[in-house]
């Protein structure tokens, strides 16, 4: 591409809107010339000149010349074949899009370069204070928007210009060779994925920066910064939740979109925690964090001892003497004809070979759940068993004892890691990042705690493991994720490292407070008539009459009575049409996801109080049903 970019880099000054349009237009012409040839690009340029000249003549009031040029332009277009007309339309369409991008860029640049940022936080707070707003009132105010400061970048060198132009050529080539028409209709999940990409690419970095500026301006005028876990911004989405008039949005789509949002949030949090583990390498911390870090290391040390014992047992099993093939002299062989008989009702006994190892490491002596000690640090606690295994991080009262015949996700993941590490040992990267206490006298407590949060909590949500739900295995709410982060923050502040606490760690805490565990809460929407039809089917099945035929007073009496009751309304044996089953399934999905994943339930075409209470009743019934199936309370309560 050097033949395109070498000369352009010398001529373009990269200043001014017209220069940018000229640059983009020239690059676009070069790209299309390779695709359609020079002869056709001559027609494109002649068409552009005729259209621009006619427009200029008409703007100058020379109507006769303008009409003449327009007739000539129409004649040129009528001579083109259908393929040429399509290529011509593509060229001008892409040129208009690129011009629009350049115009947007210059508008933003001009707004940022203003010396008086009339919409900045500092200027807005000054005006409010001058208008008589007290510091306390200003502190409680909700900030709407402000622009970021702009620092001019020094002029680019020639090599930098060439590289940027080559990047532009690549982007334009990619655009021109992409089909402008979507051949397949995007699904609601595709729409949600595009919206979540905006959060990842733009809002993820912009939100903590904006909130930090609001906090600094607020502290300047009121003496109090914005609380660390308080944010004036919350995000919501209807993508995958608006089912009013859209049959493509089903209960499964709502669940998939919510899980996709949760998955992307966890990926982003893991990325930030990895960065924090490299940054927070200091060894000074308060007593609370030190105690927690040492308990985690003790657990890891106990786990390493188990690995060594396992390896020794395995090594011994491989080198053990073979079983004797002959009986000692004088020994009698007992008769087992019944067992060895093919027609015997007793199955043959298969003895596992030397490579056999039990899947559940909690069986036998190594799995005895004799409680050893419990260390509580505020709300954050670690409960250790007799063999040093950590059983809970978070609220110690929420510990759930797994059943002997089932595996929780943490057990399966631990067994997977246990087997892998017994084969290859810890990686050199892991040993450097998390050195054991026996290798060096000092430890990096922040790395220890953050590493435990990442490996034992967040990564469990990314494991595709069939398991029973266990709230002790991972973070269910953003408050649980904030606990260890705030513990690290308080430790840094108390040790004189506030500048570090208010950096990347503070930004992560603000992100958790803003985005939660799902980036954007999903709003559900349904038409009120669908709820009435669902209650019709339920009341008819229960021989209570037809709900839609009742007057408002009778509806309110029925809804109020059922809301006060403790039994489910919808029988498990009820059979309804697919449309009504979809309504019931939606409420069940909402009960499973909980209020931490969902926002508002919007009732379109609602006109009476019964329309609202009907939704409340269906929600309550779904929560009772789901809680009975799971054997626990639904997320967000019942």
C-alpha positions in Angstrom: 0.0 0.0 0.0 3.0 2.3 0.0 2.2 3.4 -3.5 -1.0 4.9 -2.1 0.2 6.4 1.1 3.7 7.7 0.4 2.6 10.8 -1.6 -0.4 11.5 0.5 1.6 11.6 3.7 3.6 14.5 2.2 0.6 16.5 1.0 -2.1 16.2 3.7 -1.7 18.4 6.8 -4.2 16.5 8.9 -5.9 19.8 9.9 -9.3 21.0 9.1 -12.5 19.3 8.1 -12.0 19.8 4.4 -8.5 18.2 4.5 -9.9 15.2 6.3 -12.7 14.8 3.7 -10.2 15.1 0.9 -7.9 12.5 2.5 -10.7 10.0 3.1 -12.2 10.6 -0.4 -8.8 10.0 -2.0 -8.2 6.8 0.0 -11.7 5.6 -0.9 -11.1 6.3 -4.6 -7.8 4.3 -4.5 -9.5 1.4 -2.9 -12.4 1.3 -5.3 -10.1 1.8 -8.3 -8.5 -1.6 -7.5 -11.9 -3.2 -7.3 -13.8 -1.7 -10.3 -11.0 -0.3 -12.5 -9.8 3.1 -13.6 -12.3 3.6 -16.4 -15.3 3.3 -14.1 -13.7 5.6 -11.5 -13.5 8.3 -14.3 -17.3 8.0 -14.6 -17.7 8.3 -10.9 -15.6 11.5 -10.8 -17.5 13.0 -13.8 -20.8 12.3 -12.0 -19.5 13.9 -8.8 -18.3 17.0 -10.6 -21.6 17.4 -12.4 -23.6 17.0 -9.3 -21.5 19.4 -7.3 -21.4 22.0 -10.1 -25.2 21.9 -10.4 -25.6 22.3 -6.7 -23.2 25.3 -6.7 -25.0 27.0 -9.6 -28.4 26.6 -8.0 -27.0 28.0 -4.7 -25.7 31.0 -6.6 -29.0 31.6 -8.3 -28.0 30.6 -11.8 -31.0 28.4 -12.5 -30.5 27.9 -16.3 -26.9 26.5 -15.9 -28.0 24.4 -13.0 -30.8 22.8 -15.0 -28.5 22.2 -17.9 -26.0 20.4 -15.7 -28.7 18.3 -14.1 -30.0 17.2 -17.5 -26.4 16.2 -18.4 -26.1 14.3 -15.1 -29.3 12.4 -15.8 -28.1 11.4 -19.2 -24.9 10.1 -17.7 -26.7 8.0 -15.2 -29.2 6.6 -17.7 -26.3 5.2 -19.8 -25.0 3.1 -16.9 -25.8 -0.6 -16.6 -27.4 -2.0 -13.4 -24.0 -3.2 -12.1 -22.4 0.2 -12.7 -25.2 2.0 -11.0 -24.9 -0.3 -8.0 -21.2 0.3 -7.8 -21.7 4.1 -8.1 -24.2 4.0 -5.3 -21.8 2.1 -3.1 -19.0 4.6 -3.8 -21.1 7.6 -2.8 -22.7 5.8 0.1 -19.3 5.0 1.6 -18.1 8.5 0.9 -21.0 10.0 2.8 -20.4 7.7 5.7 -16.8 8.6 5.9 -17.6 12.3 5.7 -20.1 11.9 8.5 -17.4 10.3 10.6 -15.0 13.1 9.9 -17.7 15.7 10.8 -18.4 13.9 14.1 -14.7 13.9 14.9 -14.3 17.6 14.3 -17.4 18.4 16.3 -16.0 16.5 19.3 -12.6 18.0 18.9 -14.0 21.5 18.7 -16.1 20.9 21.8 -13.1 19.5 23.8 -10.8 22.4 22.8 -13.1 25.1 24.2 -11.3 27.1 26.9 -14.5 27.5 28.9 -16.0 24.1 29.5 -19.5 25.3 30.3 -20.7 21.7 30.9 -17.8 20.5 33.1 -18.4 19.4 36.7 -16.3 22.3 38.2 -18.1 25.0 36.2 -21.5 23.5 36.9 -20.8 23.2 40.7 -19.6 26.9 40.7 -22.8 28.1 39.1 -24.9 26.1 41.6 -23.0 27.5 44.6 -23.3 31.0 43.2 -27.1 30.4 42.8 -27.4 29.7 46.5 -27.2 25.9 46.6 -25.7 24.8 50.0 -22.8 22.3 50.1 -25.1 19.6 51.5 -27.7 20.1 48.8 -24.9 20.1 46.2 -23.5 16.9 47.6 -26.9 15.1 47.2 -27.4 16.4 43.7 -27.4 14.0 40.7 -24.8 14.9 38.1 -26.0 14.6 34.5 -23.0 15.0 32.2 -19.7 16.8 31.6 -17.0 16.8 29.0 -13.5 15.6 29.5 -10.4 17.9 29.3 -8.5 17.9 26.1 -4.7 18.2 25.7 -3.4 18.9 22.2 -1.2 16.2 20.9 2.1 17.3 19.3 2.4 17.1 15.5 2.9 13.7 14.1 6.1 12.7 12.4 6.2 11.5 8.8 6.5 7.8 9.8 3.6 8.1 12.2 1.5 9.7 9.4 2.3 6.9 7.0 1.3 4.3 9.6 -2.0 6.0 10.3 -2.8 6.3 6.7 -2.1 2.6 6.1 -4.4 1.9 9.0 -7.1 4.0 7.4 -6.6 2.2 4.1 -7.1 -1.1 5.8 -10.3 0.1 7.5 -11.7 1.5 4.3 -10.8 -1.7 2.4 -12.6 -3.8 5.0 -15.7 -1.5 4.8 -15.8 -1.6 1.0 -15.5 -5.4 0.8 -18.2 -6.0 3.3 -21.8 -6.6 2.2 -23.8 -3.5 3.0 -27.0 -5.5 3.3 -27.6 -7.9 6.1 -28.7 -11.1 4.5 -29.9 -12.6 7.8 -32.1 -10.9 10.3 -30.2 -10.4 13.6 -31.5 -12.2 16.6 -32.2 -10.6 20.0 -29.1 -12.2 21.3 -27.1 -10.6 18.5 -28.6 -7.3 19.3 -27.7 -7.7 23.0 -24.2 -8.7 22.1 -23.7 -5.5 20.1 -25.0 -3.5 23.0 -22.7 -5.2 25.5 -19.7 -4.6 23.2 -20.4 -0.9 23.6 -20.0 -1.3 27.3 -16.8 -3.2 27.0 -15.2 -0.9 24.4 -16.3 2.5 25.7 -18.2 2.7 28.9 -15.9 0.3 30.8 -13.1 2.9 30.7 -15.2 6.1 30.6 -17.4 5.5 33.7 -14.7 5.3 36.4 -12.9 8.3 34.9 -16.1 10.3 34.9 -17.1 9.3 38.4 -13.6 10.2 39.7 -13.9 13.7 38.2 -17.3 14.1 39.8 -15.8 13.1 43.1 -12.9 15.5 42.8 -15.2 18.4 41.9 -17.6 17.5 44.7 -14.8 17.4 47.2 -13.5 20.8 46.0 -16.8 22.5 46.6 -18.3 20.6 49.6 -15.2 19.1 51.3 -16.6 15.6 50.9 -15.8 13.2 48.0 -18.3 10.9 46.4 -18.5 7.7 48.4 -16.5 5.0 46.7 -19.4 2.6 46.2 -21.9 5.3 45.2 -22.3 6.1 41.6 -24.7 8.6 39.9 -24.9 6.3 36.8 -26.8 3.1 36.4 -27.3 1.2 33.1 -30.3 -0.8 31.9 -31.2 -2.6 28.7 -34.4 -3.9 27.1 -32.4 -6.0 24.6 -33.6 -9.6 25.1 -36.4 -8.5 27.5 -38.9 -6.6 25.4 -41.4 -9.2 24.4 -44.4 -6.9 23.7 -45.3 -7.7 20.1 -42.0 -9.5 19.4 -42.4 -13.3 19.4 -38.7 -13.8 18.9 -38.0 -12.7 22.5 -38.7 -15.8 24.5 -37.9 -16.9 28.0 -34.9 -18.8 26.7 -33.7 -15.6 25.0 -34.0 -13.6 28.2 -32.0 -16.2 30.1 -29.3 -16.4 27.4 -28.9 -12.7 27.2 -28.7 -12.4 31.0 -26.1 -15.1 31.2 -24.2 -13.6 28.3 -24.1 -10.3 30.1 -22.9 -12.0 33.3 -20.2 -13.9 31.4 -18.9 -10.7 29.8 -18.9 -8.9 33.2 -16.9 -11.7 34.8 -14.4 -11.7 32.0 -13.8 -7.9 32.4 -13.5 -8.3 36.2 -11.0 -11.1 35.9 -8.9 -8.9 33.5 -8.9 -6.1 36.0 -8.0 -8.3 38.9 -5.1 -9.8 37.0 -3.8 -6.2 36.4 -4.3 -5.4 40.1 -2.3 -8.5 41.1 0.7 -7.2 39.2 0.3 -3.7 40.5 -0.3 -4.4 44.2 3.0 -6.0 45.0 3.6 -4.3 48.3 4.0 -6.3 51.5 2.6 -3.8 54.0 -1.0 -4.3 55.0 -3.3 -4.0 58.0 -4.0 -6.9 60.4 -7.3 -7.9 58.8 -5.8 -8.4 55.4 -2.7 -10.1 56.8 -4.7 -12.6 58.7 -6.8 -13.4 55.6 -3.7 -13.8 53.4 -2.0 -16.1 55.8 -5.1 -18.3 56.1 -5.3 -18.6 52.3 -1.6 -19.5 52.2 -2.1 -22.1 54.9 -4.9 -23.6 52.8 -2.6 -23.7 49.8 0.2 -25.2 51.8 -2.2 -28.0 53.0 -3.3 -28.5 49.4 0.3 -28.8 48.2 1.0 -31.4 50.9 -2.0 -33.4 49.6 -0.5 -33.1 46.1 2.8 -34.5 47.3 1.2 -37.4 49.2 -0.9 -38.2 46.1 2.2 -38.2 43.9 4.0 -40.5 46.4 1.1 -42.9 46.5 0.9 -42.9 42.7 4.7 -43.4 42.4 4.5 -46.2 44.9 1.6 -47.8 43.0 3.6 -47.8 39.8 6.7 -49.3 41.4 5.0 -51.8 43.7 5.9 -55.5 43.3 3.5 -57.4 41.2 0.8 -59.6 42.8 2.0 -63.2 43.2 0.8 -65.5 40.5 1.2 -68.7 42.5 0.1 -69.7 46.0 2.6 -70.4 48.7 3.4 -74.0 49.3 0.8 -75.8 51.3 -1.9 -73.2 50.8 -5.4 -74.3 49.9 -7.4 -72.6 47.1 -10.9 -72.0 48.4 -13.8 -73.1 46.2 -15.5 -70.3 44.4 -17.4 -72.2 41.8 -20.6 -70.3 42.6 -18.9 -67.0 42.0 -17.0 -68.1 38.9 -20.0 -69.8 37.4 -21.3 -68.0 34.3 -24.9 -68.6 35.4 -24.3 -67.3 38.9 -26.6 -64.6 40.1 -23.7 -62.8 41.6 -21.8 -60.4 39.3 -18.1 -60.8 38.9 -15.9 -58.6 41.1 -13.8 -56.2 39.1 -10.8 -54.8 41.0 -9.4 -51.5 39.7 -5.9 -51.4 38.5 -3.0 -49.4 40.0 -4.0 -46.3 38.0 -7.3 -46.0 39.7 -8.0 -43.0 41.9 -11.2 -41.8 43.5 -12.8 -38.8 41.9 -14.1 -37.4 45.2 -11.1 -36.5 47.3 -13.5 -35.9 50.2 -13.9 -39.6 50.8 -12.0 -41.3 53.6 -9.6 -39.6 55.9 -8.7 -36.8 53.5 -12.3 -35.7 53.3 -13.2 -35.6 56.9 -15.1 -32.4 57.6 -14.0 -31.9 61.1 -14.2 -28.2 61.6 -11.0 -26.7 62.8 -11.1 -22.9 63.0 -13.1 -20.0 61.7 -11.7 -16.6 61.1 -14.1 -13.7 60.6 -13.0 -10.3 59.3 -16.0 -8.1 59.3 -18.4 -9.7 56.8 -15.5 -11.4 55.0 -14.6 -14.7 56.6 -12.8 -17.9 55.8 -13.9 -21.2 57.4 -11.3 -23.8 57.4 -11.8 -27.5 57.9 -9.5 -30.0 59.7 -7.4 -30.5 56.6 -7.1 -26.8 55.8 -9.6 -26.5 53.0 -11.3 -23.2 52.7 -15.1 -23.7 52.6 -16.5 -20.2 52.5 -15.6 -16.6 51.6 -18.3 -14.1 52.4 -20.9 -14.5 55.0 -20.0 -17.5 57.2 -23.6 -18.2 57.9 -24.3 -19.0 54.3 -22.2 -22.1 54.2 -23.9 -25.1 52.7 -22.7 -28.6 53.4 -22.7 -30.5 50.1 -24.4 -33.9 49.9 -22.2 -36.9 50.0 -23.5 -38.1 46.7 -23.2 -34.9 44.8 -20.4 -32.6 43.7 -20.4 -28.9 43.9 -18.7 -26.8 41.3 -15.9 -25.9 43.6 -15.2 -29.5 44.3 -15.1 -30.5 40.6 -12.9 -27.5 39.7 -10.6 -28.3 42.7 -10.4 -31.9 41.6 -9.6 -30.9 38.1 -6.8 -28.6 39.3 -5.6 -31.2 41.8 -5.1 -33.8 39.1 -3.5 -31.4 36.6 -1.1 -30.0 39.2 -0.2 -33.5 40.4 0.9 -34.3 36.8 2.8 -31.1 35.8 3.1 -29.2 39.1 2.6 -25.4 39.4 3.7 -23.4 36.4 6.7 -21.1 36.7 4.5 -18.1 36.1 2.3 -19.1 39.0 5.3 -19.6 41.2 6.6 -16.2 40.4 3.3 -14.5 40.8 2.3 -16.3 44.0 5.5 -17.5 45.8 4.9 -19.7 48.8 5.8 -18.5 52.3 8.6 -21.1 52.4 10.4 -19.6 49.4 10.7 -16.1 50.8 10.0 -14.6 54.3 7.7 -11.8 53.0 4.4 -12.3 51.1 2.4 -10.1 48.9 -1.0 -10.2 50.7 -2.9 -8.2 48.1 -1.8 -10.7 45.4 -2.8 -13.6 47.6 -6.3 -12.3 48.3 -7.0 -11.1 44.8 -5.7 -14.4 43.4 -8.0 -16.3 45.7 -10.9 -14.2 44.6 -10.2 -14.8 41.0 -9.5 -18.6 41.1 -12.0 -19.7 43.7 -14.8 -17.4 42.9 -15.0 -15.7 39.5 -13.5 -18.5 37.5 -16.1 -20.9 38.8 -18.8 -19.0 36.9 -16.9 -19.6 33.7 -16.6 -23.4 34.2 -19.1 -25.4 32.3 -19.6 -28.0 35.1 -22.8 -29.9 35.8 -23.4 -29.3 39.5 -25.9 -28.4 42.1 -26.3 -24.8 43.0 -24.2 -23.8 46.0 -24.1 -20.1 47.0 -20.8 -20.6 48.7 -19.1 -21.4 45.4 -19.1 -18.0 43.8 -20.2 -14.4 44.1 -23.9 -14.1 43.6 -24.2 -10.3 44.1 -21.9 -7.3 43.6 -21.8 -6.7 47.4 -20.1 -10.1 47.8 -17.5 -9.1 45.2 -17.0 -5.7 46.8 -16.1 -7.2 50.2 -12.5 -8.4 49.4 -11.9 -5.3 47.2 -13.0 -2.9 49.9 -10.8 -4.9 52.4 -7.8 -4.3 50.1 -8.8 -0.6 49.7 -9.0 0.0 53.5 -5.7 -1.7 54.0 -3.9 0.5 51.5 -5.4 3.6 53.0 -4.4 2.6 56.5 -0.8 1.9 55.4 -0.3 5.3 53.7 -0.8 4.0 50.1 -3.9 6.0 49.4 -2.6 7.0 46.0 -2.6 3.4 45.0 -6.0 2.7 46.6 -7.6 5.5 44.6 -6.1 4.3 41.3 -6.9 1.1 39.5 -8.4 -0.5 42.6 -10.7 2.4 43.2 -11.7 2.3 39.5 -12.5 -1.4 39.8 -14.7 -0.8 42.9 -16.6 2.0 41.1 -17.1 -0.4 38.1 -18.5 -3.1 40.4 -20.8 -0.5 42.0 -22.0 0.7 38.6 -22.1 -2.4 36.4 -22.8 -5.0 39.1 -22.5 -8.6 38.0 -24.3 -8.3 34.7 -23.1 -4.9 33.2 -26.6 -3.8 32.5 -29.8 -5.0 34.2 -32.4 -6.4 31.9 -35.8 -4.8 31.8 -38.7 -7.1 30.9 -41.8 -5.9 29.1 -45.1 -7.6 28.3 -48.6 -6.5 27.4 -51.2 -6.5 30.2 -53.6 -8.6 28.1 -51.2 -11.6 28.1 -51.3 -11.6 31.9 -55.1 -11.6 32.0 -55.2 -14.5 29.5 -52.8 -16.4 31.7 -55.0 -15.8 34.8 -58.0 -16.8 32.8 -56.5 -20.2 32.1 -55.5 -20.7 35.7 -58.9 -19.8 37.2 -60.7 -22.0 34.7 -58.4 -24.9 35.5 -59.2 -24.4 39.2 -62.9 -24.1 38.6 -63.0 -20.6 39.9 -64.6 -19.0 36.8 -63.1 -16.7 34.1 -60.8 -14.0 35.4 -61.3 -11.6 32.5 -65.1 -11.6 33.0 -64.9 -10.4 36.6 -65.3 -6.7 37.5 -62.4 -4.7 38.9 -63.5 -5.2 42.6 -63.7 -9.0 42.3 -60.3 -9.1 40.5 -58.7 -7.0 43.3 -60.3 -9.2 46.0 -59.0 -12.4 44.3 -55.5 -10.9 43.7 -55.2 -9.5 47.2 -56.3 -12.8 48.8 -53.8 -14.9 46.8 -51.0 -12.4 47.4 -51.5 -12.9 51.1 -51.5 -16.6 50.9 -48.5 -18.9 51.2 -49.3 -21.6 48.7 -48.5 -21.6 45.0 -51.5 -20.7 42.8 -50.5 -22.4 39.5 -50.6 -26.2 39.8 -47.7 -28.1 38.4 -50.0 -30.3 36.3 -51.7 -27.4 34.5 -51.6 -27.5 30.7 -51.9 -24.3 28.7 -51.3 -23.2 25.1 -47.8 -22.4 24.0 -48.3 -18.6 24.2 -49.5 -18.7 27.8 -46.8 -21.2 28.7 -44.3 -18.7 27.5 -45.7 -16.1 29.9 -45.3 -18.5 32.8 -41.8 -19.5 31.7 -40.8 -15.9 31.6 -41.8 -15.4 35.2 -39.9 -18.5 36.2 -36.8 -17.3 34.4 -37.2 -13.9 36.2 -37.4 -15.8 39.5 -34.2 -17.8 38.7 -32.2 -14.7 37.6 -33.3 -12.5 40.5 -33.3 -8.7 41.0 -29.5 -8.5 40.7 -29.8 -9.4 37.0 -33.1 -7.8 36.1 -34.4 -4.3 36.4 -38.0 -3.2 35.9 -41.0 -5.2 34.7 -42.8 -2.9 32.3 -46.5 -3.5 31.8 -47.7 -2.0 28.5 -51.4 -1.0 28.1 -52.0 -1.2 31.8 -55.1 0.8 32.8 -56.3 -0.7 36.2 -54.7 -1.6 39.5 -55.5 -5.2 38.8 -53.1 -5.1 35.9 -50.2 -4.4 38.3 -51.3 -6.8 41.0 -51.7 -9.6 38.4 -48.0 -9.3 37.5 -47.1 -9.3 41.2 -49.2 -12.4 41.8 -47.6 -14.3 38.9 -44.1 -13.2 40.1 -44.8 -14.4 43.6 -46.1 -17.7 42.3 -43.1 -18.2 40.1 -40.7 -17.5 43.0 -42.5 -20.0 45.2 -42.3 -22.6 42.5 -38.6 -22.1 41.7 -37.7 -22.0 45.4 -39.4 -25.3 45.8 -37.5 -26.8 42.9 -34.1 -25.5 44.0 -34.6 -26.1 47.7 -33.5 -22.5 48.5 -34.6 -18.9 48.3 -34.6 -17.3 44.8 -31.9 -14.7 44.1 -33.1 -11.4 45.6 -35.4 -13.1 48.1 -38.9 -14.6 47.7 
